[in-house]
Amino acid sequence: MKVDVNSFMKATDQFMELRDFWNSVVSQYNIANNRQRSNVLYRHIFSVLCYDLTNIPIVQIGSIIDRDHASVIHANKNHEHNRRYDKRYEDIYLSMHEKMSKLLTEYTKEREIQAVNRARKNNPGIDLDYMIGQVDHKWSIAMSSLEAENKKLEKANAVYINSNKLYMSRISILESELKRIKNLI
């Protein structure tokens, strides 16, 4: 079985970047390794963001926060509930999401530049700028097509919403009429 060394290195690099990020969060907010609510919030949010924004396995995400994979699963399972009903959770989530997204974007851009430079070095006869331009052009066509489809779906959705409102008001009128007739009997 052949192991892709480049993807392994990317995952390892990403793991180390996130571990360093988590250590900075721990020191900045004095997060202890206990079950106090504020500490749990930060661990849950970090777990959810790692799960959503990276391809790192949940076992490794858990190891960063010194927990097992079940804690990562639990954090993801309760994420929507926490966001909906805990204002502090939502604020921390948005702040950490912004910081982690920025970190991962910088990480990705750096790796892309390294990959292009490696490809230029290994294939001096190929015009990579032209090839990248072609790929960008195809993606922009695909994106504009998806955006047009999205607009069509939004219009259809608006029609359904208006229809639903009309039906709901009709149901309300019929229910009140039914109650009136029931009281007459």
Secondary structure, DSSP 8 states (H G I E B T S, - for coil): ----HHHHHHHHHHHHHHHHHHHHHHHHHT--SS--HHHHHHHHHHHHHHHHH----HHHHHHHTT--HHHHHHHHHHHHHHHHH-HHHHHHHHHHHHHHHHHHHHHHHHHHHHHHHHHHHH-TTS-HHHHHHHHHHHHHHHHHHHHHHHHHHHHHHHHHHHHHHHHHHHHHHHHHHHHHHHHH-
